[in-house]
């Protein structure tokens, strides 16, 4: 792993950071994805365990194994800006984002590299861009936070026919919370996640037991 970055503080109220990261893992340990095993029976047939008559599949023995290399690189960025104090209270803006240039992995040592950025891959997508942006307010015993979480779109898992291969749309949600500390030894917080009740983008993924969307994201 190596990183190189910079921090810029043009004033006490403003800080910006930019960091490049480059990571390489050799002999990574993991489990081959279920969809990959079933799509490549001849390659992984030793994983399939049948009944004594050889006709009934009992289970698939997908154990931990050395899967090969993982290589990834990208940029982390952040911004923190504290606005001048005013009669309305103290305001702070915080932004953290990650842009992934590449994320490649092998399912076996010496095997083909699979690019996972912006593509579902075997188990999940790697988002090209994601960020969290938050506006915080504080005045006396009251404070509030308004936040945005964003995940870029990606090419979906092709779990059905090729003509249904589609792109999952970007997903952006907002959250709002407020806190009160006017009671001794007590901090009361009330908030709403996904403030505008936005439905998740459709996906045909079959890795999780939910269908139509991906609960992990």
Order of alpha helices (4+ residues) and beta strands (2+ residues): beta-beta-alpha-alpha-beta-beta-beta-beta-beta-beta-beta-beta-beta-beta-beta
